[in-house]
């Protein structure tokens, strides 16, 4: 297979971790007889510095014509001016909209070797294997807003959802649940928010199409507690944009570190292979405090590349090979700083990537 992958390395540790993901994908191509071409494009703070915009038109066009997009991370204190007309995060929201990436899939699967890296008790973590589906192009992140500015005393963001937006992400989540344990949890705040009452009503209606599913509706504040107290009770969880963003960051602590969790953002655009044109990224941020030090954990980016192979290229065996290689490296006791015990010897970003390649 030939495939063109647009790489948006971004800011902070983004270039460091995407370089390791590219390295692993290249090795997979050599092993399985595929040719992956990487097209580097600008987005985020670096794009603002070089081109004056967080998401250049050339980047959008390159992404739309690609087979998949691999993203590192964007943002950093250099661009944190709240009064700026453009910010790195705007580019992230804009590319989701441009590619119509309405669903973000975030698997949270605990590697048994990393139980000690989590702050949660081992007996609570046993059996954790979640898939959180976050609606990605609606809600408060995309609704009408007003900035207070430097001297203002009022600001607002508007959480808006429509029936079609809810239907498509709930249906995608239901299909995912049908392929797993047939258990689906929908998270909302229907006791307070009008948008959540619409979310629940539409979800109930859509799920009538899936009578085999065991369905639970949970308020978001209760879900925040349940994720810590009984995470293994959940399988597929679907939520709106803001709630999903917060809950998945919370869930990352189950796995021990944000540096372990990949994600896939999918929509309705198809690539040259007739498969979803997706954007794949680790869930962590740009971590400017450690950028350039060579100590960032690249495993979330590498596991994101496995999701890329699975969802956008249909290469299940190749995706599984990457996941098995990561498990093998962890079984050998190799750790980056974020997942290591106190006093444990650690390796850097490049060495971790090299070891995953060697384990393929």
Helices and strands as residue ranges (DSSP letters): E 2-10, H 14-32, E 35-40, H 45-51, H 57-64, E 68-73, G 77-79, H 88-98, E 103-109, G 112-117, H 122-125, E 129-135, G 139-141, E 145-146, E 156-157, H 163-178, E 183-188, H 194-206, G 207-209, E 214-219, H 220-229, G 231-233, E 236-239, H 241-252, G 258-260, E 262-266, E 279-282, H 299-312, H 316-331, G 337-339, H 349-359
